[in-house]
Amino acid sequence: MFNTLTHFATRLAQSLTPLQWWCIAIVLVVIRQLTQVWLDGLYVDSQFPVPFYIGQTTFNAEELKGYYAVLISKGTLEDYFWVQMADYLFMVTVFVSFFALMTAVYRSLPNVKWLKDLACVMVFIAPTAALFDAVENLVSFFFIADAQGFADWLVYPYSSFAVIKFAIFILAYLWAIVGLLISVIGFLVRRFQS
């Protein structure tokens, strides 16, 4: 199965030049950022009492129930539900932008086997940030459905999915920077050697 996916991803990556992949990636990252700004505005309008990354990584049911109590008291729990729904659009932009960005890095790297192998793995890993976000949101719907009475243990998978999502975001951004630097250095070395 993984070999089939790798073969498909490699063929797809080879279908465009590195420059074309970078152009696509840049456009998709900009779209993702614009979607993030829109989503952040909806989040602020919902009046959730703490930044989203704090609420998502609390691992504390009583604390999370306290946040939902604030939404109930302000009458914005339904607004928060729609933030969670809108987040799925953001997830789509994360998935496609990370795929394009990781593919651009893959296509730009020098032909060094271990670098290409690492880059190929990142083509698959980075987009999964969106999948962990999707599962995290599914759990949040249980919270919204019973904001003061949800089972306390649900906070553990919820926060775990969030931590994994954020870790993948960090890993993907770091790899994109490192991969770009390696690609630029490799390009410059080849230019000076010719």
N, C-alpha and C positions, 0 to 999 in steps of 0.2 A: 504493500500500500504506500509506504513512505517513498519507495523507489519510483513508483508511478507518479506521485505528487512532485517529487524532485525533478523527474524527467519533464513533466508538464511545465513546472515553474522555469526550468532552464530553457525550454523551447520558447516560452513566452518572453523571458528576459532577452533572448537572442533576437526576437522579432523587431526590436527597436534599438537604435544606437544609444550609447550612454547619454549623449546630450539630449536626445528625445525623452529618455526616462527622467533626466533631471528637470526638464521643462514640465513634464506631467507632474512630477513629485512636487515641484514648487507651487504650481497652481493648486494642487490638491491640499497641500499644507496650508496655503492661504485660505482656501475654502473651509478647512477644518478650524482654523483660528477664528474666522468670522462666525462660524457656527458656535464655537466656544463662547465668544463674546455675547452672542444672542442668548445662549443657554444661561450664562452667568447673570444676565439681566433678568431672566425669568426666575432664577434662583433667588436673587435679591428681592424681587417682587413678592415671592412666596413668604418672605420674612423668616426663613429658617434661621434660628438664633446663632448658629456658628458657621464658619466656612465649611464647604462641602467635604473637604478632606478630613476635617476633624470629626464631623458627624459620621462619616463612612468608616473611619478607622478606630472608633472608640472601644470596641470589644466590651462595652459596659451597657447592659440592657437598661438599667435604671437611668443612666445618663441619657440614653437614646429616647426613652419614654418621656423624659423631661423635655427634650427638644420637641417631641411631638405634642406635648401638653401646651407648649408655647404656640404652636400652629393652631391647635384647637381653640385656645383662648383668643387668638387674633382672627379666627375664622378663615384661615388661609390653607387649611389642610388639603382642600380640593385643588387649590393653586399648585401646591407641592406635588400632588398627583400628576398634574399636567406637565410639570417640570420633568418628572420621571419618564413620562411618555415622550416628551421632546428629546430627552437624552438619547433615545434610540436613533434619531437622525444623526446626532453627534457621533454615535458609535459607528454608523456607516462611514462617515467621513474619516474617522480614525482608522478603520480597517483598510480602506482604499488608499489613504495617504501613506500609511505605514508600509503597505505593500509596495507602492510605487517608490517611496524613499529608499527602502531596503534593496529594491531591485536596482535602483540607480547606483547605489553604493556597490552592489555586486558587479554590475556591468563596468564600473569605473576602476576597480581594483586591478593591480598587476596580476598576471597569471601565475600566482603562487598558490599551490594546491591547498595548503592549510588556510590561507586567507579566503580563497574562494569557497572552501567548505564552510568556514565560519559565517561568511556572508550569506551563503545559501540557507544555513540554519536560521539566521536572523530574518530572512524573507518569510519564514514560517512563524517564528516566535513573535515578532513585533505586532502583527495584526491581531494576535490573540488577546491583546489588551482590551480590544472592543468586545471580545467574547466574555471575558471575565467581568467587564462592566455590565454586559447584558444579564448575566446570571445574578450579579449583585443587585441590579434593579428588580429582577424577579422577586428576590427575597424582600426588597423594600415594599413591594405591594402587599405582603403579609402584614408589615408594620402599619401601612396606611389603612388597611381593612380593619384593624383592631389596634389602634394607636396606643392604647393604655393597657391592653390585655394580651398582647402577643407573647408567645412563648419566649422566655429569656434566652434559651439556647440558640435561637435564630440569629442572635447578634454575632455569634462566632463564625458561621459560614459567611455572613454578610460582610463583616470586617475583613475576613481572610481574603475573600474575592477582591475587595477594594485594595488591600495591601499588595496582592499579586499584580493587580492592574497597574498600580502606581509604580511598582518595581519594574514592570515591563516597559512602561513609558520611559523611565530613567535609563534603563538598559538600551532601549532603541535610540534615544537621543544621543547617549554617549557613543554608541556604535556608529551612528551617522556622522558624528564629528570626527571620530578616530578614522573611520573608513574614508571620509573625504580628505583628511590630512594625508593618509597613506597614498591615496589616489593622486593627489596634487604633487606630492614628493616624487612618486613613481613617474609621473608625467614629466616633471622637470628633469629628473635624472636621465630619462630617455632622450629628452630634447638636447641636453648638453653632451650626451654621448654620441649623438649623430652628427 
